[in-house]
Amino acid sequence: MDLEKLIRDRIRDIADYPKPGVVFKDITPLLSDHVAFAGAVDSIVNHYGRGTIDHIVGIEARGFILAAPVAYHFGAGFVPVRKKGKLPSRTYEETYDLEYGTETIEMHVDAFGPGDRVLIVDDVLATGGTARAAADLVRRAGAEVVGLSVLIELSFLHGRDKLGNLDVHSLVTV
């Protein structure tokens, strides 16, 4: 089975969402296909290897869907990175630009112990702003960012360029 083709075939393009000119990558068909979803999760885990990660960061909101089963398979903790104002305790925050505006994300200051190894998981790498902001939050908390794993990388937006030497694992690149 060609996992990349299976995943690619289950990503639906929605034109002009959430704004005119943006092509939204809808992953709900992939999530509803147990073989494709399990294959995506397994691919992420296999790339980094069990026993190498202490925590998985999932970025709101679709990153949560992928990150939780990845954390389970690693035997690692799950840490949510959320939009500003959604977390109940003391947080670090980062504001960044994305392809259609600006956003601020937050993470609890006590999410990690010093030196914890952290993998960031999200659905799409676009301009790189969200991923870079999440990596900055993890580092500010004293943890090590092992890498970023995404379902889809929009290479034409050059988001990888904003991430320095961070290991980026993409299941599908368009």
N, C-alpha and C positions, 0 to 999 in steps of 0.2 A: 504494500500500500504506500502511495506517495502522500505523506502527511502534509507537505506544503500545499499540494493541489487540493487535498481534502479540506484544509482550512481555508484556502483561497476561495474555493467554490461555495463556502458557507458564510462569506462576508458580503453583505449587501450594501451597495452604494445608494445613499439618499441625497439627491441634489438639493442645494439651497437650504440645508439644515445645519446648524441652527440659524444661519444668516445666508442671504443671497451670495452666491459665489463659492460657498463652502460645500464640499462633498463629504458627508458624514459616513463613516465606516460603521455600519450596524452589525454587531456581532451576535445579535440574538439568534439568528439561524444556527450559528456555530454552537452556541450554548445549549440549544435544544437537541443537538445531535450528540448522543453520549459517546460515540466513537471519536468524533472530532474534538470534543471538549476534553475527554480523557487523554487523547493523543497530544493535545496542546500542553496540558498539565505535565504529562510524563516527559515531554520534550524539554521543558524548563528544568525539571528535577534532574534529568539525565545530563543536561549540559553542565550543571554545577556540581553534581554528585552529592549523594546523601551524606550527612554527617559533616558537611563543610559550612553550614549556615546556622546561625543562632536565631535570627529573626527575619521574617519576611515583611516588608513594608508594602501595603496596598494603597494605591492612590484613588481617592474618591472619584467617581463611584464605580465605574466598571472595573477598575483595578482590584477592588475588593473581591469581585466574583472570581477572578483568577488567582489572586494571592492566597485566599483562605485554603483552597485545596492544595496549593503548592506548599504552604506552611505545614499542613497536615502530613504530607508525604515526606517532608524533610524532618519531621519531628521538631519543628521550630515554632517559636511564638509568632503571632500575627500582630502587626502594629498598623493601625489606620492613620493615614495622612488625609486630613479633611479640610474642607473649605473653612475659612475664618468664621469663628463663632459657633462651631458645631461640637467642640470637645469640652468636657465639663471641668477639667482641671487646668493647672498652669501649663502654658504651651510656649514653644518657639514658633515664630511665624516667618514666612518668606513671601514677598510679593514679586511677581514676574509677569512678563509679557507672553501672550499666546497669539495664535494666528488671527484671532478676531477680538482682542481686547486685553485686559489685565485681570489677574486673579491673585488672591492671597490664600496660601495653605498653611495649616498648622499641624503640629505633632506634640504630644505630651513630652515635657522635659524629662520625665523619668522613664521613658520608653525602653531605654537600653542601659546596660552596664558598660563600663569602660572597656574598650577593645572588642565588644561584640561584633560579630561578622554579620552584615546585613545585605540582603538582596532586595532590590526594589522591583516590584512587578506592576505593570500597567497594561492597558489594552493597546494604546497607540503612542508611538513616538512621532511627534509632528515637528514643531519648531525647537523642541528641547527645553523650553522654559520650565515646564512642570517637572520634568525629570531632574533638571539641574537644581531646582528649588528643593525638591525632596532629598536629593543627595546632600545639599547644604544643611538641611535640617538634621539628617542622620549624623553628619560629621560634627555639627554643633553640639549634639548630645553625647559626643565622645566615642561613637561607634565607627567601625570601618565599613565603607561601602564596597562590597565585593563585586557588584555589577548591577545592571539593569536588564530585565527581560521583558519583552513586549510581544504581543501577538503580531502587530503590524507596524512597520516602519515606513513612514512617508518620506522616502529618500530625497525627493525633490524639494523638501523644505529644509534640508541640511541640519536637522536637529542634533544629529550625532556630533557635529562640529562644536556644539556648545558644551559637550560633556567631557572634554579633555581626554585623558587616558582611561576613562571608565570602560570596563568591559560591557559591550552592548550585544545582547543576544536577541535577535529578531526572528520570529518564526516565518513571517512573510514580509518581503520588501517590495514596495511599489513606488 
